[in-house]
Amino acid sequence: MTLPQAVLAFALVAGLLTLVPGMDTALVLRSSITRSRRFAFATAIGISTGAMIWGVAAAVGVSALLAASELAYRLLTIAGAAYMIWLGLSLLRKGLKHGNAAAVSEANTPAGGRNELFTGWLTGTGTNLLNPKVGVFYIATIPQFIPAGESPLLVGVLLAGVHCVLTMAWFTLLIFGTGYASRWLKGARSIRIIDSITGTVLVAFGLKLALEPAH
């Protein structure tokens, strides 16, 4: 298998994975509908940043350590689950505590400030970095697509970059698509429903991560 063939084959696998709805998709959609397009892109870039870090880690063997060490994997799993549950409960609590006025206020708050955009980026990055399944995905797939004679580190980084490009392309479509529909979805009731759905998804992912048996 040549390097171009490896990249194309990995792109097919990663592209199919990217299209599967999950926690990252829920975060980007929520950011796009309830905040702004710029905030959603900041969140998407954060998610890609986390994925890229995991890809580089897999290429240099850090993810292999996680795959081999039950304790290291479990500690990261617990941390990731706690973060997801906390993030989900925050969204659920915000809807219940503040009601319609707070929902409208957030929807009308511009997200152009550096602090706001950094918050979006940090949320996306943290969500991916604290999800050990991302690292395990890379350590399980990247070695299979490294052609003989090629540098594992360079090819690993290249393949992780391909995954990030595909992820950003998909998120861009989602962000622009929901952006056109957001004028009908930015009502207080709609925002509370979106927050409830996103919060429930995050809590469910966190509980699933925490309760699943060690690998």
PyMOL commands that set and color helices and strands:
alter all, ss='L'
color gray80, all
select helices_A, chain A and resi 3-19+23-34+37-60+62-68+70-107+114-129+132-145+152-185+188-211
alter helices_A, ss='H'
color red, helices_A
deselect
rebuild
show_as cartoon
